[in-house]
Amino acid sequence: RRHSAQEASLPALTSEAMLAEPAEYTSPATPIVPQRLMHELGRRFPPSTRFLADAGNSVAWAIHYLNPADRRLGERRLGSSGRRRDGGRRLTHGGWLRLTMDFAPMGWAIGGAIGTAAGNPDVPVVCITGDGSLMMNGQEISVAVGEGLTVIFVILNDQALGMVKHGQRLAGAEQIGFQLPSTDFAAIARAMGADGYTIRSPEDMAALDIDAICRKKGPTLLDVYIDAEQVPPMNLRMQVLGTDI
């Protein structure tokens, strides 16, 4: 049964409303807000980075706030004669971000990032995923360790199935079945032979040596404790759930 609170919440779920606070990009808040985290990932990792965003809140935050660097900045479309065509447009207009919206099981990006790194061994690969997804497929990190693959697993740790939690709240539904136990994912990564770091603030993020992490032949896990009350840009999902289908 849908509650009247749903109708009261949905009008605010517009793209304009969701993205109306650019100050979050540079928010000094602790725990770190997801908007700031996405901004820092896009800003600090090199243009050659391959990003993958997992199902759930990870893909919502990444699509709207990641803004990866243009990996072919300055390249132009050339005709067979070597002359510019199509008005000299760039061959690409952004960085490399892989996601799936049709078949998107939780945790797909963990194995996907490992495969991407195996096929692109000379560039860093960043997997943006959640604590729920990592609890399902986190053992795959051992494959990246065994193969010496440069995969950086960024865990959005909010001790919840975030999209379930916020979806229930926005719909005025009963809050149930979304809680996850507090887990030290950095320790789990180290137990499997990977490097693991715990991130709780923008200062912790700034202290990371991203260049060294990208040079390392082996995986690194960033266990990022995010602000669990930040609502992801999930208006389309709520509109679908609000229909009688």
KAHUVEN-V628181 format. One line per field, one symbol per residue. ss: DSSP state (~ for helix, > for strand, _ for the rest). psi: psi as a letter, one per 30 degrees, with the letter a starting at -180 (. if undefined). burial: # if it has 24 or more other ideal C-beta (glycine too) atoms within 12 Angstrom, else .. A space follows every 50 residues. Layout:
ss->???
psi->???
burial->???
This chain:
ss->___~~~~~~~____~~~~___~~~~~_____>_~~~~~~~~~~~_____> >>>___~~~~~~~~~__________>_>_____>_~~~_>_____>>>__ _______~~~~~~~~~~~~_____>>>>>>~~~~~~~~~~~~~~~~~___ >>>>>>>__>_~~~~~~~~~~_______>_____~~~~~~~___>>>>>_ _~~~~~___~~~~~~____>>>>>>>________~~~~~~~____
psi->kklffeefeeffhleeeeggifffegkgkklkkeeeeeeeeeefklffkj kkkllbeeeeeeeffeilkjfhkfklkklfffkklhghllelgaajkklk fejikkfefeeeeeeeeefifglkkkjjlleeeefegfffefeeeefhki kjjjjjjghljeeeeeeeeffglkjkgfklkkkifeeeeeffglkkkkkf leeeeffkieeeeffkillkkjjjjljffkkljheeeeeeffli.
burial->.....#..##..#....#.....##.#.#.############.####.## ###################.#.......................#####. .....############..#..#############.##.######...## #####################.#....#.#..#.##.##..#.######. ##..#..#.#..##...###########.######.##..##...
